[in-house]
Amino acid sequence: MDAVTGSGRSAAVQEAIERLLVEADVAYRILRHDPVRTAEDAAAARGLPLSHGVKTLVLRVDDGFLLLALPADLSLSSRALRRGL
């Protein structure tokens, strides 16, 4: 179990996101904080605006998974996403 993320699976997701960011040459920094339930809570813990964070979603698609990283101040319509897939 990972002390920061709460599970080994979460740590694997974080590593995958970091790898994608590095491969795409995207500048980023990681700010660690206690576990929170919402993007709003995470922004408050970081002391930064919600728009400065990223929320990640892992969705089951057909027989695989889709990893999404969205600006934390945006929301995703699962209905619109299903129509687009």
Buried (B, 14 or more C-beta within 10 A) or exposed (E): EEEEBEEEEBBEBBEBBEEEBEEEEEEEEEEEEEEEEEBEEBBEBBEEEBEEBBBBEEBEEEEEEEEEBBEBBEEEEEEEBEEEE
